[in-house]
Amino acid sequence: MNKVRSGVTLSALRRLQQYPRLLFGKKNLSPSYPEKPVVDDNFESNVKDLYIIGDVSGTPLIKMTMNQGFDLANLLHREIQSKGQTLDPDAYEVLVIGAGCAGLGALRQLQKLGIRSLCIESNRSLHPIRNFTRGKPIYLEPLDLEFKDDWGLTEGTRETVLEQTQTVIESEGLPIHEFEKVTGVERKGSLFEIKSDKGSYKARYVVLSIGKSGNPRKAGVPGELENPQKIFHRLIDPADHVEQDILIYGGGDVALEAAIALCANNRVTLATIDKEFIFPKKRNVDQLMSLAEQGRLSVHLDTKLLAVGEKEVGISVANGESTKLKNDAVFEMIGAELPLPFLKKLGLRLQSDWTVLRKVAMLVCFIGIYLLYGWKKGFWPFSYAQGISQLPGILSHPSFWYSALYTFLMAFFGMKAMKRWNRGGKDTYQTFRFLSLITFQILSFVGIEIILAILTPKYWWRFYGINNPFPLLFDTFFNWSASDPSLVKWSLIGACFTVTFVIIPIAVRYHGKRFCTWICGCGGLAETFGDRWRHLSHKGVRAEKWEIVGDILMFWVFTSALVILILYGGNTASAGWWHQGYALLADFWMIAVIPVALYPFFGGKVWCRFWCPLAKYMQVLSRWYGTLQISSNEKCISCTQCSSFCEVGVDVMNFAKNQQSFDNRNSSCIHCGICISVCPMDVLSFNNDARNEK
């Protein structure tokens, strides 16, 4: 990733060559962006009274998932108190599916609160931890987070944590049915009917905490079903395998760690379909390749598993040829996946699902935002007299009320977003960032839309060129006439020019694109009102390639501005489509209508990330000489939180797990710092890297 250091123009031209495949090319799957069910802030799914917690909802770590279960139990207790007990004596108030850390956290607190509840587990309790390699160290991170319920857990090995947890389960007699598989959950009136392979149950609330580790992905090749005794998905104890011919199929951390652990006493071959190692941590790749160079194991990249036989396996190597290897055991370590058929059977919706209702909702959003912004601009079907000359005129002008609504949304949802991300006031960066966005918007509204609109009714809108500088405000330097006072004209032109070509370039040196997340009103609405949908932003390689549109738009806006100023003397009325094209396509559709309408469907940063010429201008400068970057330490646990919540689609986890820094040379980072805030391991941090000094 850090190789992306070439010239800006050359880089853009190279990316342009790839764009014919954009619309039809395959999306690149990545561990950074797992599929997740739709869950609201109270853990409730799209199915009423069915809650989802733990790994399947995207929450990592023992401490965090147990606390999540604890919080849900208290929430359900309040619900039950407000509604009263269920009238059916045979029904449970709460039935928990899955006895992992989240499920146990909920079950224990439910029992303490006196709520009739039961947990059903298809395997043994704490099955994900039991799947860890024997003797694996368990760290109770984050260190600054306390258990909300005292389980008596201490950091130690897998065995230590299992023993301590099992002691609590047995001493308190937590009601858990192990080795019982739930086959269906169906709403029957006010209750759910839960069916398993051993019976059926009724419950008012259902808590799904099944995780994903129990649903390993399979290669789907001949011989898997016929030879199950030799196929493994987890390495529990390396001592169970001695003097064996072993194939490890996979290219992630789990696969590499298994190969490293097994090669001491076995003949190990690791094969992966990847042409290079892109998913595992750098330290694992380095150790694996070192062992390969020593001849202690074999590594085959760009290789597929073809078949699993009783005493051999078939693989296809990079040149397309197939070969057979002597084999005693196969470790298929190609990840885990959501139990999609089960989730669909329950009626649960994934974040990536596009239902008819969702498509209709997007159409309604487009119509609503168009009408709102069309009313402000006087576009069809609206019209109004242009100009503001006095207070009554201000109060009757759509621009005033549009800006008032805009300011209210930023202030109200900005406070909610600040509360969400500042970790109870501990994260001062997020506190000041959201306060800055709110403050600048209020000052802009009061100062420009009210005070300056009264004092300078002809020129008030031009002051937006200072806090929404060119090329964001396209008309900053146009349509000045000889009758305009020279002091006003050149003061405003000079101020706007200074912001765009002096202040911003200086600020970018040490602050990158922080303007987008600390000051800009366009980005501010996405950061505040759009914050609740930030996890829906486009992710992956294909989405990253679409960022070239910003380069095209930046070239267009600067070229159009020069043409209008030089050939048409700054008179947009005679500039035709040099001005009208940008004003209609960019200023109306691409800034206002399309991105805001897409907030609930593709996150808040559609305009800022893909199209904004000012953001791209700052990125070009930052890529050239900026020093601000986000660095990573060695503590990444690949929990996906950083990548999931990045509103501009940066694959943060890919950098973090390899201890790589990222900046505007290798990403479109806007330095909002949310990835730093959500990281449970304190892996990420801002710094101004001295190596960039030239």
C-alpha positions in Angstrom: 0.0 0.0 0.0 2.8 2.4 0.9 4.1 2.0 -2.6 1.5 4.5 -3.9 3.9 7.4 -3.9 4.0 8.3 -7.6 3.1 11.6 -9.2 -0.5 12.7 -8.9 -1.2 13.0 -12.6 0.5 9.7 -13.5 -1.4 7.9 -10.8 -4.7 9.3 -12.0 -3.9 8.3 -15.6 -3.1 4.8 -14.6 -6.3 4.5 -12.7 -8.3 5.7 -15.7 -7.2 2.7 -17.7 -9.1 0.4 -15.3 -12.4 2.1 -15.5 -14.1 0.2 -18.3 -14.4 -2.7 -15.7 -15.9 -0.5 -13.0 -19.6 -1.1 -13.7 -19.3 -4.8 -14.4 -16.2 -6.0 -12.5 -16.5 -8.3 -9.5 -16.5 -6.7 -6.1 -13.4 -7.7 -4.2 -14.4 -9.4 -0.9 -12.3 -8.5 2.1 -12.2 -9.6 5.8 -12.4 -5.9 6.6 -16.0 -5.7 5.5 -18.0 -8.7 6.9 -21.7 -9.2 6.2 -23.8 -8.0 9.2 -27.5 -8.2 10.0 -29.4 -4.9 10.4 -29.4 -4.0 14.1 -30.4 -0.7 15.7 -28.8 1.1 18.7 -30.8 -1.1 21.1 -29.6 -4.3 19.5 -33.0 -5.0 17.9 -33.1 -6.5 14.4 -35.6 -5.7 11.7 -37.8 -8.5 13.3 -39.5 -6.9 16.3 -38.5 -8.3 19.7 -35.6 -10.3 18.1 -32.3 -9.0 19.3 -28.8 -9.7 17.9 -25.6 -9.3 19.9 -22.0 -10.5 19.9 -19.7 -11.4 17.0 -22.6 -11.8 14.5 -23.5 -8.2 15.1 -19.9 -7.0 14.6 -18.9 -6.6 18.3 -15.5 -8.1 19.1 -13.7 -9.1 22.3 -14.7 -11.0 25.4 -15.2 -8.0 27.6 -17.2 -5.9 25.1 -19.5 -8.8 24.1 -20.2 -9.7 27.8 -21.0 -6.1 28.5 -23.2 -5.9 25.5 -25.2 -8.9 26.8 -25.4 -7.2 30.2 -26.8 -4.0 28.7 -29.4 -5.9 26.6 -30.6 -7.8 29.7 -31.2 -4.6 31.5 -33.0 -3.1 28.5 -35.3 -6.2 28.3 -35.9 -6.0 32.1 -37.2 -2.4 31.6 -39.3 -3.5 28.7 -40.8 -6.3 30.8 -41.5 -4.1 33.7 -43.3 -1.6 31.5 -45.4 -4.2 29.8 -45.9 -6.7 32.6 -45.1 -10.5 32.7 -46.3 -12.7 29.9 -49.6 -14.4 30.6 -48.5 -17.8 29.2 -47.1 -19.9 32.1 -45.2 -22.2 29.6 -43.4 -19.3 27.9 -40.0 -17.9 28.7 -39.6 -14.1 28.9 -36.3 -14.3 27.0 -34.7 -17.2 25.1 -31.1 -16.8 24.2 -29.7 -18.7 21.2 -25.9 -19.2 21.6 -23.8 -19.5 24.7 -20.8 -17.5 23.7 -19.6 -14.6 25.7 -22.4 -12.2 24.6 -25.1 -14.9 25.2 -23.7 -15.7 28.7 -23.4 -12.0 29.5 -27.1 -11.6 28.8 -28.2 -14.9 30.4 -26.4 -14.3 33.7 -27.9 -10.8 34.2 -31.4 -12.0 33.2 -31.1 -14.6 35.9 -30.0 -12.0 38.5 -33.0 -9.8 37.5 -35.3 -12.7 38.1 -36.4 -13.0 34.4 -37.4 -16.4 33.3 -34.9 -17.3 30.6 -33.2 -20.1 28.8 -30.1 -20.4 26.6 -29.8 -23.0 23.8 -26.4 -23.8 22.4 -25.8 -26.1 19.4 -22.3 -27.1 20.8 -20.7 -26.5 24.1 -20.9 -23.2 25.9 -18.0 -20.8 24.9 -17.5 -22.8 21.8 -15.5 -20.0 20.0 -12.9 -19.9 22.9 -12.8 -23.7 22.9 -11.8 -23.5 19.3 -8.6 -21.6 20.1 -5.3 -23.4 20.0 -4.5 -25.0 23.4 -2.5 -22.7 25.5 -3.3 -19.6 23.5 -3.0 -16.4 25.6 -6.2 -14.6 26.2 -6.0 -10.8 26.8 -8.9 -9.0 28.4 -8.8 -5.8 26.3 -9.5 -2.9 26.2 -7.7 -2.3 29.5 -9.6 0.9 30.3 -13.0 -0.9 29.9 -14.4 -2.5 33.1 -16.6 -5.6 33.2 -20.1 -4.5 34.0 -20.7 -7.9 35.7 -17.9 -9.5 37.7 -17.1 -12.9 36.2 -13.8 -13.2 38.1 -11.9 -13.4 34.8 -8.2 -12.8 34.7 -5.8 -12.7 31.7 -4.3 -16.1 31.1 -4.5 -19.0 28.7 -7.5 -20.4 26.9 -7.8 -23.0 29.6 -7.7 -20.4 32.4 -10.6 -18.4 30.9 -12.6 -21.5 30.2 -12.2 -22.8 33.8 -13.1 -19.4 35.3 -16.2 -19.0 33.2 -17.3 -22.6 33.7 -17.1 -22.1 37.4 -19.6 -19.2 37.3 -21.9 -21.2 35.0 -22.0 -24.2 37.3 -22.0 -22.3 40.6 -25.0 -20.2 39.6 -26.8 -22.9 37.7 -27.3 -20.9 34.5 -29.9 -22.6 32.4 -28.1 -23.8 29.3 -29.1 -26.6 26.9 -25.9 -27.7 25.2 -25.8 -29.7 22.0 -29.2 -28.6 21.0 -29.6 -27.0 17.6 -32.3 -24.3 16.9 -34.0 -25.0 13.6 -36.5 -22.2 13.4 -38.0 -19.2 15.1 -41.5 -18.1 14.2 -43.8 -15.4 15.5 -47.1 -16.7 16.9 -49.2 -13.8 18.1 -47.3 -11.9 20.9 -44.8 -14.8 21.4 -42.1 -16.5 19.4 -42.2 -20.3 18.9 -38.6 -21.7 18.8 -38.1 -25.1 17.4 -35.0 -27.2 18.0 -33.9 -30.7 17.1 -34.9 -31.7 20.6 -38.2 -29.9 21.2 -40.0 -26.5 21.0 -40.3 -23.5 23.2 -42.2 -20.2 23.5 -40.7 -16.9 24.4 -41.6 -13.2 24.3 -38.1 -12.1 23.3 -35.4 -13.9 21.4 -31.7 -13.0 21.7 -29.5 -14.2 18.8 -25.8 -14.5 19.8 -24.6 -17.4 17.6 -21.4 -15.9 16.4 -19.7 -17.0 13.2 -16.9 -19.3 14.2 -19.1 -22.3 14.3 -19.9 -21.9 10.6 -16.6 -22.4 8.8 -16.5 -21.9 5.0 -15.8 -25.0 3.0 -13.9 -25.4 -0.3 -16.7 -27.3 -2.0 -14.5 -29.9 -3.7 -14.9 -33.6 -4.3 -13.9 -35.8 -1.4 -14.9 -33.4 1.4 -18.1 -35.3 2.3 -16.4 -38.7 1.8 -13.4 -38.0 4.0 -14.6 -35.8 6.9 -12.3 -37.5 9.4 -9.2 -35.8 7.9 -10.7 -32.3 7.4 -10.2 -29.7 10.1 -11.2 -26.1 10.4 -9.4 -25.3 13.7 -6.1 -26.2 15.2 -6.8 -27.1 18.8 -3.5 -28.7 19.8 -0.4 -29.0 17.5 0.6 -32.1 19.6 -2.3 -34.0 18.0 -0.5 -34.1 14.7 3.0 -35.6 14.5 4.9 -36.9 11.5 2.0 -36.2 9.1 1.7 -34.8 5.6 -0.6 -31.8 6.1 -2.2 -29.4 3.7 -3.3 -26.0 5.0 -5.7 -24.4 2.6 -6.1 -20.6 3.3 -4.2 -17.3 3.2 -5.3 -15.6 6.4 -3.8 -15.3 9.8 -5.4 -18.5 11.1 -4.0 -20.5 8.3 -0.5 -19.0 8.6 -0.4 -19.4 12.4 -1.5 -23.1 12.0 1.3 -23.7 9.4 3.9 -22.1 11.7 2.7 -24.2 14.7 2.6 -27.5 12.8 5.7 -27.4 10.7 8.0 -28.3 13.6 6.8 -31.9 13.7 5.1 -32.4 10.4 5.5 -32.0 6.6 3.4 -28.9 5.9 2.2 -27.4 2.7 0.3 -24.1 2.7 -1.8 -23.3 -0.4 -3.9 -20.3 -1.1 -5.8 -18.9 -4.0 -4.3 -15.4 -3.3 -1.5 -14.3 -5.6 0.1 -12.5 -2.7 -0.5 -12.4 1.0 -2.9 -9.5 1.5 -5.0 -10.6 4.5 -2.6 -11.8 7.2 -0.5 -9.7 9.5 3.0 -8.8 8.3 4.7 -10.6 11.2 3.0 -13.8 10.3 3.9 -13.5 6.6 7.5 -12.8 7.5 7.7 -15.8 9.8 6.1 -18.1 7.3 8.3 -17.1 4.5 11.4 -17.4 6.7 10.4 -21.0 7.5 9.8 -21.6 3.8 13.3 -20.4 2.9 14.7 -22.7 5.5 12.9 -25.6 3.8 10.7 -26.3 6.9 7.4 -26.0 4.9 6.2 -25.3 1.4 4.1 -22.3 0.2 2.0 -22.3 -3.0 0.3 -19.0 -4.0 -2.3 -18.7 -6.7 -3.3 -22.3 -6.0 -6.7 -24.0 -5.7 -7.7 -27.2 -3.8 -9.2 -29.6 -6.4 -10.0 -32.7 -4.4 -9.6 -34.5 -1.1 -8.7 -38.1 -1.3 -8.2 -40.7 1.5 -4.4 -40.6 1.3 -3.7 -37.6 -1.1 -5.1 -34.2 -2.2 -5.2 -32.6 -5.6 -4.2 -29.0 -6.2 -3.8 -26.7 -9.2 -0.7 -24.6 -9.1 -0.1 -21.1 -10.6 0.6 -22.3 -14.2 -2.7 -24.1 -14.3 -1.2 -27.6 -14.0 -2.6 -30.0 -11.4 -0.7 -32.2 -9.1 -1.3 -34.6 -6.2 0.3 -34.4 -2.8 0.6 -37.2 -0.2 -1.8 -36.2 2.6 -2.9 -37.2 6.1 -4.8 -34.1 7.1 -6.4 -31.1 5.5 -7.0 -27.8 7.4 -9.5 -25.8 5.5 -8.9 -22.3 6.9 -10.7 -20.1 4.5 -12.8 -18.1 7.0 -16.2 -18.3 8.4 -19.5 -17.0 7.1 -22.8 -16.0 8.4 -25.4 -18.8 8.5 -27.4 -17.0 5.8 -30.1 -19.7 5.2 -30.8 -19.7 9.0 -30.9 -15.9 9.2 -33.1 -15.6 6.1 -35.4 -18.2 7.6 -35.8 -16.0 10.6 -36.7 -13.1 8.4 -33.6 -11.1 9.3 -32.3 -8.5 6.8 -28.6 -7.9 6.1 -27.1 -4.4 5.7 -26.4 -5.2 2.1 -29.9 -6.4 1.2 -31.9 -4.3 -1.2 -35.6 -4.9 -0.5 -38.5 -3.4 -2.5 -39.2 -1.2 0.5 -35.6 0.1 0.6 -35.7 0.9 -3.1 -39.0 2.8 -2.6 -37.6 4.6 0.4 -34.6 5.8 -1.7 -37.0 7.1 -4.5 -39.0 8.9 -1.8 -35.7 10.4 -0.4 -34.7 11.6 -3.9 -38.1 13.3 -4.5 -38.1 14.8 -1.1 -34.6 16.2 -1.3 -35.2 17.5 -4.8 -38.3 19.3 -3.7 -36.5 20.8 -0.7 -33.5 22.0 -2.6 -35.6 23.0 -5.7 -37.7 25.2 -3.4 -34.5 26.8 -2.1 -33.1 27.4 -5.6 -36.4 28.3 -7.3 -36.2 25.2 -9.6 -39.3 23.5 -11.0 -42.0 23.5 -9.7 -41.0 26.5 -7.6 -40.3 30.1 -8.4 -39.7 33.2 -6.4 -38.4 36.7 -6.7 -34.6 36.8 -6.3 -33.0 39.2 -3.9 -33.0 40.1 -0.2 -33.0 43.7 1.0 -34.5 43.8 4.4 -35.4 41.6 7.4 -39.0 40.7 6.2 -37.4 39.7 2.9 -34.9 37.4 4.7 -37.7 35.7 6.6 -39.7 35.1 3.5 -36.8 33.8 1.4 -36.4 30.0 1.0 -32.6 30.3 1.4 -33.0 31.5 4.9 -35.3 28.7 6.0 -33.3 26.1 4.2 -30.2 27.3 6.0 -32.0 27.4 9.3 -33.1 23.8 8.8 -29.6 22.8 7.7 -28.1 24.5 10.8 -30.7 22.8 13.1 -29.9 19.4 11.7 -26.2 19.9 12.1 -26.5 21.1 15.7 -29.0 18.5 16.9 -27.4 15.5 15.2 -23.9 16.9 15.8 -24.5 16.7 19.6 -25.8 13.1 19.2 -22.8 12.1 17.1 -20.4 13.8 19.6 -22.1 11.8 22.4 -21.7 8.6 20.4 -18.0 9.0 19.6 -16.4 10.9 22.4 -16.5 7.9 24.7 -18.2 9.7 27.6 -16.1 12.8 27.2 -12.8 10.9 27.2 -12.1 11.5 23.5 -11.4 15.2 23.4 -10.6 15.0 19.6 -14.2 14.0 18.8 -15.6 16.5 21.3 -13.8 19.5 19.8 -14.3 18.2 16.2 -18.1 18.1 16.5 -18.2 21.4 18.4 -16.1 23.0 15.7 -18.5 21.8 12.9 -21.6 23.0 14.9 -20.0 26.3 15.8 -18.8 27.1 12.2 -22.3 26.3 10.8 -24.1 28.5 13.4 -21.6 31.4 12.8 -22.1 31.0 9.1 -25.9 31.0 9.3 -26.1 33.9 11.7 -23.3 35.9 10.2 -24.0 35.5 6.5 -27.7 34.6 6.2 -28.9 37.2 8.7 -26.3 39.9 9.5 -24.6 40.2 6.2 -27.8 39.7 4.2 -29.1 42.9 5.9 -25.9 44.9 5.8 -24.8 43.9 2.2 -27.9 42.6 0.4 -26.1 42.5 -2.9 -22.9 40.8 -1.8 -23.8 38.7 1.3 -23.7 35.3 -0.5 -20.2 35.9 -1.7 -18.9 35.6 1.9 -19.6 31.9 1.6 -16.4 31.9 -0.5 -14.5 32.2 2.7 -15.9 29.2 4.6 -16.9 27.3 1.5 -13.9 28.3 -0.6 -13.4 27.9 -4.4 -13.7 25.4 -6.0 -16.5 24.3 -3.6 -18.3 27.7 -4.2 -17.9 27.9 -7.9 -19.1 31.5 -8.5 -16.7 33.1 -6.0 -14.8 35.1 -8.7 -17.5 35.6 -11.3 -20.1 38.3 -12.2 -18.3 41.4 -10.8 -19.2 44.6 -12.6 -17.6 48.0 -13.0 -20.3 49.5 -10.8 -19.3 47.4 -7.8 -17.3 49.3 -5.2 -13.6 48.5 -5.6 -13.1 48.0 -1.9 -15.8 45.4 -1.7 -14.9 43.7 -4.9 -11.2 43.3 -4.3 -11.5 42.7 -0.6 -13.8 39.7 -1.2 -11.8 38.5 -4.2 -8.6 38.8 -2.2 -10.1 37.1 0.9 -11.5 34.2 -1.2 -8.3 33.8 -3.2 -6.2 33.8 0.0 -8.3 31.1 1.6 -8.1 28.8 -1.5 -4.6 29.3 -2.6 -2.7 30.3 0.6 -4.5 29.3 3.8 -5.7 25.9 2.7 -2.3 24.9 1.2 -0.6 25.9 4.4 -3.2 24.1 6.6 -3.0 20.9 4.5 0.7 20.6 5.2 0.1 19.6 8.8 -3.7 18.9 8.9 -4.4 17.0 5.6 -8.1 17.1 4.9 -9.3 18.1 8.4 -11.1 21.0 6.8 -13.7 18.4 5.6 -14.4 17.2 9.2 -13.8 20.3 11.3 -15.1 23.3 9.2 -16.9 22.5 6.0 -20.6 22.8 6.0 -21.1 20.3 3.2 -19.0 17.7 5.0 -20.5 18.8 8.3 -24.0 17.7 7.4 -22.6 14.2 6.4 -20.6 14.0 9.7 -23.6 14.9 11.9 -27.0 14.2 10.3 -25.4 11.4 8.2 -23.4 9.9 11.0 -26.0 7.2 11.8 -25.4 5.7 8.3 -21.6 6.0 8.1 -21.3 2.1 8.2 -23.1 1.9 4.9 -20.4 3.7 2.9 -19.1 2.0 -0.2 -16.3 -0.4 0.6 -13.7 -2.3 -1.4 -11.4 -1.9 -4.4 -14.1 -1.1 -6.9 -15.4 1.7 -4.7 -11.9 3.1 -4.4 -11.5 3.2 -8.1 -14.6 5.4 -8.4 -12.7 8.1 -6.6 -11.2 9.1 -9.9 -14.4 11.0 -10.6 -13.2 13.6 -8.1 -10.0 14.1 -10.2 -12.2 14.6 -13.3 -14.5 17.1 -11.5 -11.5 19.0 -10.1 -10.0 19.3 -13.6 -13.4 20.4 -15.0 -14.0 23.1 -12.4 -10.6 24.7 -12.6 -10.7 24.6 -16.4 -14.2 26.0 -16.5 -13.2 28.8 -14.1 -10.2 29.8 -16.2 -12.2 29.8 -19.4 -15.0 31.9 -17.9 -12.5 34.4 -16.4 -10.2 34.7 -19.4 -12.5 34.2 -22.4 -15.8 35.6 -21.0 -14.4 38.2 -18.5 -16.0 36.5 -15.6 -19.5 37.0 -17.0 -21.4 33.7 -16.6 -24.4 34.8 -18.6 -22.3 34.7 -21.8 -20.3 31.6 -20.8 -23.1 29.2 -21.7 -22.5 25.6 -20.6 -19.1 26.4 -19.3 -21.0 27.7 -16.3 -24.5 26.3 -16.6 -23.3 22.7 -16.9 -21.3 22.8 -13.7 -24.0 24.8 -11.9 -26.7 22.3 -12.8 -24.8 19.0 -12.6 -22.4 19.7 -9.7 -23.9 22.5 -7.7 -27.5 21.3 -7.8 -27.5 17.5 -8.3 -24.1 16.3 -7.1 -23.7 18.6 -4.1 -27.2 18.8 -2.8 -29.8 16.4 -4.1 -28.0 13.1 -4.9 -25.6 12.8 -1.9 -28.1 13.9 0.8 -30.8 11.5 -0.6 -28.2 8.7 -0.5 -27.3 9.2 3.2 -29.5 6.4 4.5 -28.3 4.0 1.8 -24.7 4.6 1.0 -23.5 6.7 4.0 -22.9 10.4 4.2 -19.8 11.0 2.2 -20.9 10.3 -1.3 -20.2 13.9 -2.4 -17.2 14.5 -0.2 -15.5 11.3 -1.1 -16.2 10.8 -4.8 -17.0 14.2 -6.3 -16.0 17.2 -4.2 -13.3 19.2 -6.1 -12.2 21.0 -2.9 -11.6 17.7 -1.1 -9.7 16.4 -4.2 -7.7 19.6 -4.3 -6.7 19.2 -0.7 -5.9 15.5 -1.3 -3.6 16.4 -4.2 -1.8 18.9 -2.0 -1.6 16.5 0.9 -0.4 13.7 -1.3 2.3 16.1 -2.5 3.7 17.5 0.7 1.4 16.7 3.6 2.8 15.1 6.8 -0.4 14.1 8.7 -1.0 10.4 8.9 -2.5 7.7 11.0 -0.1 5.1 12.4 -0.6 1.6 13.7 1.0 -0.4 16.5 1.3 -4.2 16.8 -2.0 -4.8 18.7 -4.5 -5.1 15.9 -6.9 -8.1 16.4 -8.6 -7.7 13.0 -12.0 -6.9 14.6 -13.1 -4.9 11.5 -14.5 -2.0 13.5 -12.1 0.7 12.0 -12.9 -0.3 8.4 -16.6 -0.7 9.0 -17.1 2.8 10.4 -14.8 4.6 7.9 -17.1 7.0 6.1 -14.9 7.3 3.1 -14.3 3.6 2.6 -10.6 3.3 3.7 -9.6 -0.3 4.4 -8.1 0.8 7.7 -7.8 -2.7 9.1 -5.6 -3.7 6.2 -3.1 -1.0 7.2 -3.5 -1.6 10.9 -2.9 -5.4 10.9 0.4 -4.8 9.0 1.4 -1.9 11.2 1.4 0.4 8.2 0.7 4.1 8.3 -1.9 5.6 5.9 -2.4 9.2 4.7 -3.5 10.9 1.5 -0.7 9.3 -0.5 -2.4 5.9 -0.2 -6.0 6.6 0.8 -8.7 9.2 0.8 -8.6 9.7 4.6 -10.3 12.9 5.8 -8.8 12.6 9.3 -12.1 12.4 11.1 -10.4 10.1 13.6 -13.4 7.8 14.0 -11.2 4.7 13.3 -9.1 5.8 16.2 -12.1 6.2 18.5 -13.7 2.8 17.7 -10.6 0.7 17.9 -10.9 -1.3 21.1 -7.1 -2.0 21.3 -5.8 1.6 20.8 -4.0 0.5 17.7 -4.3 3.8 15.8 -3.0 7.3 16.4 -2.4 10.6 14.5 1.1 11.8 13.9 3.0 14.2 11.7 5.7 11.9 10.4 9.1 13.7 10.2 10.2 11.5 7.3 8.0 13.5 5.1 10.0 16.7 5.7 11.8 17.6 2.5 
